[in-house]
Each structure stands twice: as structure tokens, then as C-alpha cells.
Amino acid sequence: MGRFIYDTTANSVDIDDRTLAHLRIVIMNKLRRGEPFMFDVEVGDGSGRRSFWIHPSVPLQFHFFGSRQPRVNRRWIEDLMLSASGPSGLSIVPEPAEDAAPEEA
């Protein structure tokens, strides 16, 4: 289980390492392009959802607890990028099979 940390450790959410690795790629690509966006995530303790305005001026950390880099599923990256570019912003969508076509937003 990894941790997404936004600005301070008080603003953090636990996320599975594999999912976090894919989110890291999407978030870094969006910020590299100068595209701030909303990130909406369910809090792991069942207390609801949190939304983060992702902008290059706010420090981010991706804390991985596992020692191995997971293999990247390009289809999942594409689906997450579509989500991040949509009107509701980035949310964690289910991982598709690697040979599945990307979903339309």
C-alpha cells in the first residue's frame, strides 16, 4: 500500500502501490503539459471521498512501500488520462486487460 501526499502529510491518501504507480505517470504527464486538474479519490478508511486540485505549484509525493516497480499497463494509463481530461477530473478507474481497447470518455 502506497501513499499519495499532497502538500503536507496531513493531506494524504493510501493507495495500492500498483495503482499509485499508474497515477504517478498520469499526474506527471498532465503537469508536464501545464494542465492542472481535479483528482477525486475514495478514502481507504471508508470515510468518503477527497478531491485535490492538482497544480504544479503544490508539492506532491508518491510514497511506495513496495520495493519493486510494477509493470505498466498502457491501456490503464490511457483510460486514466481520459478520466483526468474529462469534466470531473481524474478518478481511479478499473484496470483493463492489457489487450483491451481504451474506453471512451
C-alpha positions, 0 to 999 in steps of 0.5 A, spaced: 500 500 500 502 506 497 501 513 499 499 519 495 501 526 499 499 532 497 502 538 500 503 536 507 502 529 510 496 531 513 493 531 506 494 524 504 491 518 501 493 510 501 493 507 495 495 500 492 502 501 490 500 498 483 495 503 482 499 509 485 504 507 480 499 508 474 497 515 477 504 517 478 505 517 470 498 520 469 499 526 474 506 527 471 504 527 464 498 532 465 503 537 469 508 536 464 503 539 459 501 545 464 494 542 465 492 542 472 486 538 474 481 535 479 483 528 482 477 525 486 479 519 490 475 514 495 478 514 502 481 507 504 478 508 511 471 508 508 470 515 510 468 518 503 471 521 498 477 527 497 478 531 491 485 535 490 486 540 485 492 538 482 497 544 480 504 544 479 505 549 484 503 544 490 508 539 492 506 532 491 509 525 493 508 518 491 510 514 497 511 506 495 512 501 500 513 496 495 520 495 493 519 493 486 516 497 480 510 494 477 509 493 470 505 498 466 499 497 463 498 502 457 491 501 456 490 503 464 494 509 463 490 511 457 483 510 460 486 514 466 488 520 462 481 520 459 478 520 466 483 526 468 481 530 461 474 529 462 469 534 466 470 531 473 477 530 473 481 524 474 478 518 478 481 511 479 478 507 474 478 499 473 484 496 470 483 493 463 486 487 460 492 489 457 489 487 450 483 491 451 481 497 447 481 504 451 474 506 453 471 512 451 470 518 455 
